[in-house]
């Protein structure tokens, strides 16, 4: 058996293998509620053969959405809709669902990416609102500057992350991922490029990490004991004087000490002038650097598109699991094809057993009871 198809545990959550569907925003919600688009998309994910599906960045506050069409979980009603869809899907596919809890901070109040190039909408626009951030520094020069969060407002954000986590557990979510990457609010606190506060949440590395660590602790305090909570980080801003790998290593160590189930290693997203050296597996070295110093699983992501490539990363012990994103959208049966390529077996819905290709009689088994 390949390493890609060996079981893995994220905290107490046992997975059948190591292929994870990374959270990908669909910008297709209505007032924060998932729609039919999500029903078919999440269903496709669950039937794809992946071992875990992480639902897209889900806002803990209405003003924390990237766009007006983002999924949210800031009310019980939102959680009930999420639960309904997951329960419907689980009638046919047992794949566990995780959820990424998020707040976009100064990168909120945007149009859909395929409309107006995803530009930020002003508070005067019917679909826009005033954004918030650690400091009143806009992401783009053309953006309306965000309001700097007061200490009381920081506490409210943390409380809303915790409340969202409780709702997620009630909705049947198997794992929570905290979004501290891609230039969104928690990442904005981490980076000295966006955080120029002079209080306990700014300045030193310890102070800049405080928001992420306190938010993690607030979530952990309200979910069941040993409930798995992972964290997605941007390992580097790809900018001088920005958040870097050394800082990410320290953050990862502290998150491990607090009981994080894994670290999901991405990069970038904080500054429009970032210079990213993009190529196959371009973020894997960051995962490798973090894996060398912590004992919890590390997930690698970013232009990992081939089964052999994913297997090689695991064989070289650069990561413990592989997150597939855009390649999954392009090939909704990526995990099936990876199993065929690597000579492994994979569980499928019994309705699909007849689709097993001739010559691959040991590829499929039914995951039905």
ABEGO torsion letter per residue (X at the ends): XBAAABBBBBEABBBABABBBBBBBAGABBGGBBBAAAAAAAAAAAAAGBABBBBBBBBABAAABABAABBBAABAAAAAAAAAAAAAAAAABABBBBBBBBBAEAABGBBBAABGGGBBBBAABAABBBBBBABBBBABAABBBBBBBBAAAAAAAAAAAAAAAAAAAAAGBABBBBBABGGBAAAAAABAAABABABAABGBAAAAAAAAAAAAAAAAAABBBGBBBBBBBBABAGBBGBBBAAAAAAAAAAAAAAGBABBBBBBEGABAABBBBBBBGAAAAAAAAAAAABABBBBBBEGBABAAAAAAAAAAGABABBBBBAAAAABAAAAAAAAAAAGBBBBBBAAAAAABBBGAAAABBBABX
